[in-house]
Amino acid sequence: MDSPTREWADVLVDHNGERWRVRVVLEGRSEPLEYPGMVIGELFGAGEHRKRGFRSKQAPYLIDPGL
């Protein structure tokens, strides 16, 4: 996990031999993120990280789903 700012943190994920970063909102959330590991696991479980258009154009292995 890397948290360069108070606004967000990147959770590093190794999935099928690829390194991914999932951006998680920290500050200004409207509701708490319960079970973040499960939420991230579901995102990768069925390949949703590739389908949903969450991938950043600037960094291809960065996912910003608004978690």
Phi, psi and omega in degrees: 000139179227127181232082182287342179225170177280344184283325184208164175223149175256128175260124181275132184230133173257115184229116180052041177080004178249142177266125180238155171240129177250120182277127182240126179289132179252312186261140176078023179291145177275337177210155181290151175267106180269139179054059183300327179297321179291320180297314179292319178300318178295324179300320181271334188306314183251016180079015181298334181297336178268330188276324192281355181076023179278348185291138180283139177285332181282327182226104188297339179255025175250128178246128180237078184278359183077027178297000000 
